[in-house]
C-alpha cells in the first residue's frame, strides 16, 4: 500500500495459503434453516493454545464478513491474523490460558464449503447455485466442529459484526453450551439502512459484465470491478465522519503515486480503490453475495419482547460492547440487547466505547485499552483485582478508588480518571449494615465496584452497577462485577419494577441532573432505596460560608475546585427530607455521621453531621404492612 495512505484492519491480510488451517468434513448432510441441505460440508479451522484436561477452557472466536479462520499468528514466521489486537499469548483472549478455536464460516471462501467449492456429487463449482444460508446455519457447522473436537461447553463465544451475530445466535440456540457471551459492534438484526448498503454492494457485483450470471469461475475470472466497488462501499460504512476527516481531509490533493483503475483524484479515493483492489485478490464474489445476504436475513427480534423470547434460556454472563461512532451497527442496537436481558435478571456488562473509529473500532488498536481490556477482564475475572492506576476522567465522575460522586452519566471527555490516594468510604460500612441477608442490589454510580465487591463478599445478590466511566467499567469487569454503561438522567427503563431489593445512590445524587426523576426511578426499581450524600448544612460548611464568604466544600473526598467538581448541586439533610415529603417518598431510616469524629449523630444532625444515609420507599399509599414511618427531629436546623 502507498505509505502515504492511512492504515486499515485489512492491510496485513492476503490471499496466501493459511499454513495452520485444518479441515473437518461433516459425516451427515447439514439441514439448512431456509430449506434443503448441504452434503459433504467441510469446515476450515485453526486453533491456538492447549485444551485443558477438563475441556473447560475453550473459546470460540467468530469472524466478520471478510474474515477467515486465521485470527492471529501461530508463531513469529506466521502471517498476521485479522484480530492480532485481541488474540494471542498474554492478550485479551489469552492463548497461553485458553484453547481458542476460529472457523471460516459456512459460505466463506477460505477453506469452508461455500459458493466457490465443488459440489460433492458433480464436481462442479456451486457458484450461484449455492443455497441461501443463514447465521443459524453457520452456528450449526461450528457446533458440529466442536462436537468433533470433544468440546461440550465453551468458556465463551466471542465475535464482532457478523461474528457478533454468530455469538448472539449461540446464545439463542445453544445457551447451555456457551459459558459466556461476548458481542462486539453487533445487533440482533440489521437496520434498513445497513441492508440498503448491502443491496447496492450486491448489485454492483450482479451488474458487472464479468459476473456471467455467477458462473465466472468456469472462465477463470471473477467480477473484479463489481466486487471492488462493493468493498469500497463497505469500507465507507466501517468508518465514521470524524475518522474520514482525520484520515483524509488534510490530504485532498491528487495522488498519482497510488496506481489504480478507480478514481484517485482525492486521497480518500486512493484509499478506497486500494482496499477494493486488495479485497478482490483474496475474496470470492459469490461468497460476498452469500454472506451479506445471511447478515440481512439475521433477525432475533425487533422488540424487547421478541428479544427476550430469543434469549429466554441464555442465562450465562454477557459482555456487550458498542462503539459511539458506529453508524452501521449503531449503539442503540446493542442497548436493545442489554435492555432485553436486564429485566430477565441476566448478568450483563455493557459499555458504549467513545471513539472516532466507527464500526471498524473493534478491529483496531486505537480503543483497545477499553474494549480489549473489557474482554480480558470478562473472560478471566479476578475478584481481588485492584483498580488500575491511570490518568483518568477529567470530570472524575467515577474513579478507581470510589472517592468522589459518580454521576453514571457524561460524555467521551469524562473517560479518563485522575488517580488519587484511596480514602475509606465509611458510608459503605453503614450501607452494608442496613441490608438484609442475600439482598439483590442495583448500585447507581458504582465507580470501580468497591461497594459491589463488598456486597458480593457478604453473599448479597444478584448485583449490578450503573456507571458512565469506561475505565471504571473496565475495573468492574476485571473484578467480575456486571456493570451497565448508562445515564441515570435518562431513567432506568431497562429495569423492571421492584426488580431489586435495594437500589443504592451512594454519594451520587449530588451529581445527578434530574434529582426528582432519579429518586422516582430508585423507588420504582427497588423495594427500598439507600441514598447517601454529603450534608451542606454541616457546621463547618456554614462557618466557611459565614466567616470566609467561601463556597462550602461538603466532601473531604472531592479534591476539585468548585468549578471543576462533578457535584452539580449542594443540599442539606433538611432539604432532602423536604423533597422526600413533597414527592411522597417514605423515609424508613436515617443515619447521620460525623466522619471527623467517627460517630453517629442523633441530635441536631443537620448541623452536626457531614454525611447522611437515608433508607427510602415509594409512595406511602403503597407501603407494606411492616413499614414504620421515620419521625424527623423537630429541633433539627
Secondary structure, DSSP 8 states (H G I E B T S, - for coil): --TTS---TTTT--SS--TT-EEEE-SS-EE-TTS-EESS-EEEEEEES---TTS--EEEEE--TT--S--S-SSTTS---TTTTTEETTSSEETTTSEEEEE--TT-SSSSSSTTSB-TTT-SB-GGGS----HHHHHHHHHHHHHHHT-SSBSEEEEETHHHHHHHHHHHH-GGGBSEEEEES--SB--HHHHHHHHHHHHHHHTSGGGGGGTGGGGT---HHHHHHHHHHHHHHHS-HHHHHHHHGGG-S--TTS--SS--SSHHHHHHHHHHHHHHHH--HHHHHHHHHHHHH-BS-SSHHHHHHHTTT--SEEEEEEETT-SSS-HHHHHHHHHHHHTTT--EEEEEE--SSGGGGGGSSTTHHHHHHHHHHHHT--TT------EE-SS-SS-TT--S---S---GGG-SEE-------HHHHHHHHHS-TT--EEEET-TTSHHHHHHHHTT--SEEEEE--HHHHHHHHHTT--EEE--GGG--TTS-TT-EEEEEEES-GGG-S-HHHHHHHHHHHEEEEEEEEE-TTSHHHHHHHHHH-------TT--S-TTT-S------HHHHHHHHHHHTEEEEEEEEEETTTTEE--SSHHHH-SEEEEEEEEEGGG--TT-------TT--
